[in-house]
Amino acid sequence: MAGSGGLGGGAGDGQSAGTGQGAALRAPRAPLLLVALVLGAYCLCALPGHCPPAARVPAPGPAAAEPPRAARRPGAPGLPVASGPGRRRFPQALIVGVKKGGTRALLEFLRLHPDVRALGSEPHFFDRCYERGLAWYRSLMPRTLDGQITMEKTPSYFVTREAPRRIHGMSPDMKLIVVVRNPVTRAISDYAQTLSKTPGLPSFRALAFRHGLGPVDTAWSAVRIGLYAQHLDNWLRYFPLSHFLFVSGERLVSDPAGEVGRVQDFLGLKRVVTDKHFYFNATKGFPCLKKAQGSSRPRCLGKSKGRPHPRVPQAVVQRLQDFYRPFNRKFYQMTGQDFGWD
């Protein structure tokens, strides 16, 4: 582990080379190149996905008359709100975080509801693709009927500084859902996902701390994402707390029907998705959906969900628990919910 403290956040330190020694200058560079390649691969894995292609739309016809002001989305001048049946609309609700918290599970559970239409992929509009414009964003959305809710989920929004301002500019009334999980287990899960794509990654301990078990490296995204109180502070500059629903990632596993029920209430939907839709898959350690009518088998999340975590020394886990404790308590105070992580 020694000498790996500068690897946190995907940036090598390059500070340990000897100075003034001719032998050092002539030393083989292969080890340094290997470290650079590993860290480069980690950075690529940590980046959000590419902007998805827009839906195919027919060629524009003659210019339409200017829509009345009342038909426009606040904060989106020149873009009329689609209001007819089977139209693409801006989302009325977003799952904005957090990565490895259970956002994919929640989205799939909500898609059982007949009044929810959700984009399956993560568009990354408010963090990565914003320059493509609101018309492009709306073109990605599924078609909805009157009374249905359009949703999308991109977990990196919660930790993107510009996202709340941009979302507020499109819709100040947006409903925001944040799935949170014990930040220590979340960080280990984040690392496990990256490790599966980059087997040569340094150890969790080497990335989480500087200089062995020195200071926690908050520059590493797996650690930084778990500072929920700091990220929420930024969002509360634009949205009141009443616009948020904080979902427990732990309870989403232990009581999926109960947590999904809270989400349905928050969205103003009838509680259609109930405990009759779920069963617990002991192999995956995850709730799965009972088979739908006409389906031959139950539906579980993909094989990447519920993957085993690498073994992390208890001393490392304890240090991180101690580090996160004051941030967790502040988050409990801000949200009015005790998630029981401490």
QUIHU-V550499 format. One line per field, one symbol per residue. burial: # if it has 16 or more other ideal C-beta (glycine too) atoms within 10 Angstrom, else .. A space follows every 50 residues. Layout:
burial=???
This chain:
burial=...#######........................#..##.##...#.#.. ##....................#..#..#..#.....############# ##########.##.#####..#########...#.###.###.#...### ##########..##.###.##..######################..#.. ##########.....###.##########.##.##..##...######## .##..#..######.##.#...#...##.......####..........# #...##.....#...##.##..##...#.###.##...#.#.
